[in-house]
Amino acid sequence: MRSAPVRRRHPYGKIAQRIIPHDLWPVVLRDELVELGDLFRAQQQRTEPDLALLADLQERKARAFTTWADVTGDTALRREARRAEQAAATARLQHQQRTGRSPDSDGPAVARLLTMQTQRDHARSVLEYAAEHAPLPGPEARLLVLMLTLRTAHTGAGNLVGQDVTALGLTDPEDLVEKLTGCGWLGIPGTAGDLLASRPENPTAITVPSLVPHGDGPGPLTFGKKLRPKLSGWAQKSVSDKKLRKAKATAGTRLLALTLATQTSASGRLGPGGQGIALEPLAAWVPVDPGELQHLVDQLTAADWLTEAAITDTHLTGQLTERVLPLTCPSRQTGWSGRVPAHPGDAVTRALPRQAVQHHDQHFRADHRR
């Protein structure tokens, strides 16, 4: 008895919701489309796209779809190719904004601590929230409120050790903690002295009632629990910079350093287009007297954080040094109004994530050996 012949299955694939015909000619085109479809789908599980690789993949897709349109005469394929070209250009631009590398730059890319634009937007939203909701005046209270907000943002609760507070350059840490607990903004189980004496093996549980979510809804800051420690780590690394510590920088100087890091161009120039930051809105973020600002700027210059700094009647201009560029958060916006939000929802709304790419395509780079 002869066995039934084995039916050979033709190669099958899909890309961008399109079925790739098994008899598509030339074969190299069919194989390229199948491979691209597989690579797009394989990368859909990645949490953070590599925009440089995504741009390469979209360019391959544009070339392949153009050839497919030539072979079949399908104008819809040609439109899809143009969309892929646009997606590639967008990914390239976003990659340049993320790394601080211009299209014609031969210099090294900047490996930033906050790699995604949405992460940087959320960092700015926390600064705005602290500016609006700090219960006490002055830069020291503002800095401590900012750091505690980042520590407790997701649930309104977190853990703290004494060094987290004493390392901020505060004049009287114990007195400031007592004032925050006395006005009800901060909750701790013991005294301020107990908190300052706590160590990593026995941290102090803290609560910030205003950050506790109500009901099933989110709290006033809407980023998720995975992003919270990343933002907190970024801020802690910035204000605890080794050279800032060595210079014994004040809390106001550390707050200014963190603020300037969120208000730069991709190359590290201060303000939109590198034209500087207006002093009036800057004062809303770093509440110091106009005469004191020069002292803070001098401290940042001495700590190799800022260079070419100049204060005019209206603006602070300058360049962040190369060593701190990884801490910067270049904005995708063309300008910064410096407006403190009227209520926390304003900051949250501006920080809503924007998709890095269009359609369902993700990213991956594969050598084209066909």
DAKAPE-V797650 format. One record per pair of residues at least 24 apart in sequence whose C-alpha atoms are under 7 Angstrom apart, sorted by the first residue. I is the first residue (numbers start at 1). J is the second residue. If there is no record, write none. Layout:
BEGIN
{{I;J} {I;J}}
END
This chain:
BEGIN
{{13;37} {28;370} {29;64} {33;64} {39;364} {40;361} {40;362} {40;363} {40;364} {43;362} {43;363} {43;364} {44;362} {49;362} {49;363} {50;363} {51;91} {51;92} {51;95} {52;91} {52;92} {52;95} {53;363} {53;364} {53;365} {54;91} {54;362} {54;363} {54;364} {55;88} {55;89} {55;91} {55;92} {56;88} {56;365} {57;363} {57;364} {57;365} {58;84} {58;85} {58;87} {58;88} {59;84} {59;85} {59;88} {87;357} {87;358} {97;266} {97;330} {100;266} {100;267} {110;325} {110;326} {111;326} {112;326} {112;327} {112;328} {113;234} {113;326} {113;327} {118;351} {118;353} {118;354} {120;329} {121;351} {122;351} {123;231} {124;262} {125;347} {125;348} {125;351} {128;340} {128;341} {128;347} {129;344} {129;347} {131;284} {131;285} {131;340} {132;340} {132;341} {138;287} {138;288} {139;251} {139;252} {139;286} {139;287} {139;288} {140;170} {140;251} {140;252} {143;251} {143;255} {150;228} {150;231} {150;232} {151;232} {152;208} {153;211} {153;221} {153;228} {154;224} {154;225} {154;228} {155;211} {155;212} {155;213} {156;207} {156;208} {156;209} {156;211} {156;212} {157;206} {157;207} {157;208} {158;205} {158;206} {158;207} {159;203} {159;204} {159;205} {159;206} {160;203} {160;204} {160;205} {160;206} {161;195} {161;196} {161;198} {161;199} {161;200} {161;203} {161;204} {162;195} {162;196} {162;197} {162;198} {162;199} {167;240} {168;239} {168;251} {169;249} {169;250} {169;251} {170;250} {170;251} {185;209} {220;344} {220;345} {221;348} {222;348} {238;327} {243;303} {244;303} {247;303} {249;299} {252;296} {253;296} {253;299} {253;300} {255;286} {256;286} {261;327} {261;328} {261;329} {262;328} {262;329} {262;330} {263;329} {263;330} {263;331} {264;329} {264;330} {265;330} {265;331} {266;330} {268;319} {268;320} {268;325} {269;318} {269;319} {269;320} {270;317} {270;318} {270;319} {272;334} {272;335} {272;336} {275;317} {276;315} {276;316} {276;317} {276;318} {277;315} {277;316} {277;317} {278;314} {278;315} {278;316} {279;314} {279;315} {279;316} {281;338} {281;339} {282;338} {284;340}}
END
